[in-house]
């Protein structure tokens, strides 16, 4: 945020690929330039320069050249942040940026001989673990600065404590494993920081375990056709962690299956507003909306998801079955 505090970390990692950009979805989400790293050899091979004709979207033009030569791998750790303070050009001149960006992608599409060809799989997500980072730093002789040498270590500790406290307060256990790993990484530089969030992370982990167990119990009842006990388990899970995507999906499907359809649609609307890019919720929503003869809305749900992850063949097939462009 404007004060430099860690405000939000996205729940889902979006796949990035050249095809996604060529389809016009370069902003789902934007490639965050301050967290993007590359080798000098890629920079040199792609032209060794930034475009001087662009005022706002020069980084996107560079990504299009990089994409001709190499895939973009997503790293599941905190590398950098985008600071919202209200005055950056990306906000004040958003329309101008989008106009430049669309022109860049249109030019790139025209330069491609088969922009509508087969869709290759996205590159894998790389998880940065404590063991991997420790091995790398030891092999390269890297020694992080002592935590007392820079105020950023103290500030980052405060950020991680604040965000784990907020996750517990809001009953959001989905990111427990991510933040536990993040604290282990940070512990290489500041070992005492790990203990400062241990209790909160343990509470989140226990909440996550309880919610998952209730979902598994409800799913077992659902498989047996026991709607009463299935819905009871899903409702209990929902009361523990209302935003948990697996619970939202199970509850919507259970309500619909066992006749509480008005409530199912009410729950579905709220769930989609929060989890529009969760594949299981999207697939469930498409089936329910199609059953309501709301095929246009079902296509819209699938299309929105595919703008975020165009590599999901099952959702693409669902869109095709609904009469959309799969």
WOTA-V609673 format. One record per pair of residues at least 6 apart in sequence whose C-alpha atoms are under 7 Angstrom apart, sorted by the first residue. I is the first residue (numbers start at 1). J is the second residue. D is the distance in whole Angstrom. If there is no record, write none. Layout:
I/J/D
I/J/D
This chain:
1/7/6
1/83/5
1/84/5
1/85/6
2/83/6
2/84/6
2/85/4
4/83/7
5/159/6
6/159/6
11/175/7
14/308/7
14/309/7
15/122/6
15/309/6
16/72/6
16/122/7
17/71/7
17/72/7
17/122/6
18/67/6
20/26/7
20/310/6
22/105/6
22/109/6
24/105/7
25/307/6
28/307/7
28/308/5
34/80/6
34/81/7
35/79/5
35/80/5
42/66/7
46/65/6
46/66/6
50/58/7
50/62/7
51/58/6
56/97/5
57/97/6
57/100/6
57/101/6
60/101/7
61/104/6
71/123/7
72/123/7
73/123/6
73/124/6
73/125/6
74/125/5
74/126/6
75/125/6
75/126/5
75/127/6
75/128/7
76/125/7
76/126/6
76/127/5
76/128/6
77/128/6
77/182/7
90/97/7
109/115/6
121/311/6
122/311/7
129/181/7
129/185/7
130/184/6
130/185/5
144/189/6
147/153/6
147/189/7
147/190/6
157/193/6
161/197/6
164/200/6
164/201/7
165/200/7
167/173/7
168/200/7
168/204/6
171/241/5
172/241/6
172/243/7
172/244/7
173/204/5
173/205/7
173/207/6
173/208/5
174/208/7
174/244/7
176/201/6
176/204/6
176/205/6
180/201/7
183/194/6
184/194/7
187/193/6
187/194/6
211/237/5
211/240/7
214/233/5
214/234/7
214/237/6
215/233/7
215/234/6
215/237/7
215/247/6
217/233/7
218/229/7
218/230/4
218/231/7
218/233/5
218/234/6
219/230/7
221/227/7
221/229/6
221/230/5
222/230/5
227/258/6
231/251/7
231/254/6
234/247/6
234/250/7
234/251/6
235/251/7
237/247/6
238/247/6
245/275/7
248/271/6
249/280/7
249/281/5
252/264/5
252/267/6
252/268/6
253/284/7
255/261/6
255/263/7
255/264/5
256/264/5
276/282/7
276/305/7
277/305/5
277/308/7
282/301/6
282/302/7
283/315/7
285/298/7
286/298/5
286/301/7
289/295/6
289/297/7
289/298/5
290/298/6
295/322/6
299/319/6
299/322/6
299/324/6
302/315/6
302/319/6
316/326/5
317/326/6
319/325/7
319/326/5
320/326/4
